[in-house]
Amino acid sequence: MKGAPIDQKWNVPATEESPLEGGFRAEFEVTTERGGPRYGELIEEVRTFMDKVRYASPTPELADEIIDDLKLFNAKLDTLLVDEWHTPSGTRVDLPSRGNITLPPYEVIDGGEDGVTASVEFRRFHLGGNGVAHGGHVAVVFDDLGGMAATLHVHGIARTAYLTVNYRSLTPLETPLTMRTWAERREGRKIFVKGTLHDGDRLCADMEALFIQLRPGQA
Ligand SMILES: CCCCCCCC(=O)SCCNC(=O)CCNC(=O)[C@H](O)C(C)(C)COP(=O)(O)OP(=O)(O)OC[C@H]1O[C@@H](n2cnc3c(N)ncnc32)[C@H](O)[C@@H]1OP(=O)(O)O
């Protein structure tokens, strides 16, 4: 298991008739083929590049060179852009964070109705200051894995209404951390979710969130 539990509801082939829920498709095709066998490696190289950009102080000449190279890469990708339902970034459940380049990399260890446990590693790119993670990046992972816990709990799409993070101690970079998220209780469409982030036994942060299960067809 890497980016999501693969045996859950979303592992259903999409059809033209698949209902839309809040702009999400309730059912969409999950394939580990899209992007090819080296897609994870591609994402990893881009992450490494972002890590280096965060800390590099390039000469003007090197900046010129890299800009030219990046323009070539962007032009190559321009020829292959697809909609969000057909991009591997976000649906490659065999990859960390489902192959979603915008999320800090996590690997789901266990996930189901009772909650989600994942190993998360903030990269150098996620630096806030003083060598530790930016609080916003911590909140992003809580939102994604909290949303996953809500979704698995109700077997339906849920959207964040609010999310409160308490930063209890510093969150290190380049260290495997454990995040747990679970639905504490449910009142109709309201799913109250809690979460923790630990570095070993040390609590780095915890969160409380409300997710609302979307009605069929809700935009
Ligand atoms: C597996 C991958 C997971 C990825 C997860 C990623 C999750 C995300 O980031 S989603 C993006 C961020 N969130 C958003 O953009 C949400 C924007 N807001 C909305 O779309 C809507 O306000 C939405 C859907 C949350 C609620 O609207 P709607 O469905 O009409 O519900 P509504 O009837 O207003 O409220 C339902 C109940 O929730 C309560 N409620 C709604 N919002 C809040 C809130 N912010 N605080 C407290 N209570 C709230 C209402 O009071 C109501 O309670 P009750 O039934 O007891 O009267």
The ligand as an ORCA input file, in Angstrom:
! r2SCAN-3c Opt
* xyz 0 1
  C      -8.968     10.920     -0.689
  C      -8.710     12.361     -0.989
  C      -9.257     13.321      0.066
  C      -8.976     14.750     -0.307
  C      -9.622     15.679      0.677
  C      -9.409     17.135      0.301
  C     -10.493     17.921      0.982
  C     -10.498     19.336      0.536
  O      -9.508     20.024      0.581
  S     -11.996     20.007      0.014
  C     -11.571     21.705     -0.447
  C     -11.718     22.699      0.695
  N     -13.084     22.856      1.096
  C     -13.963     23.636      0.423
  O     -13.658     24.241     -0.603
  C     -15.378     23.691      0.981
  C     -16.143     24.951      0.568
  N     -17.462     24.903      1.211
  C     -18.471     24.182      0.686
  O     -18.368     23.618     -0.417
  C     -19.743     24.072      1.487
  O     -19.788     25.102      2.429
  C     -19.848     22.697      2.232
  C     -19.930     21.555      1.187
  C     -18.656     22.448      3.144
  C     -21.097     22.673      3.076
  O     -22.193     23.100      2.290
  P     -23.565     22.277      2.255
  O     -23.332     20.914      1.724
  O     -24.566     23.126      1.537
  O     -23.909     22.076      3.748
  P     -24.775     23.010      4.711
  O     -26.211     22.615      4.520
  O     -24.375     24.430      4.592
  O     -24.259     22.470      6.107
  C     -24.473     21.122      6.523
  C     -24.231     21.111      8.013
  O     -22.830     21.381      8.236
  C     -22.684     22.546      9.073
  N     -21.543     23.316      8.594
  C     -21.204     23.607      7.307
  N     -20.061     24.322      7.262
  C     -19.657     24.455      8.548
  C     -18.533     25.082      9.158
  N     -17.569     25.691      8.441
  N     -18.442     25.034     10.505
  C     -19.377     24.385     11.262
  N     -20.466     23.777     10.732
  C     -20.591     23.810      9.393
  C     -23.991     23.339      8.886
  O     -24.233     24.160      9.992
  C     -24.996     22.195      8.775
  O     -25.234     21.674     10.063
  P     -26.718     21.120     10.478
  O     -27.029     20.017      9.486
  O     -26.534     20.614     11.876
  O     -27.648     22.266     10.345
*
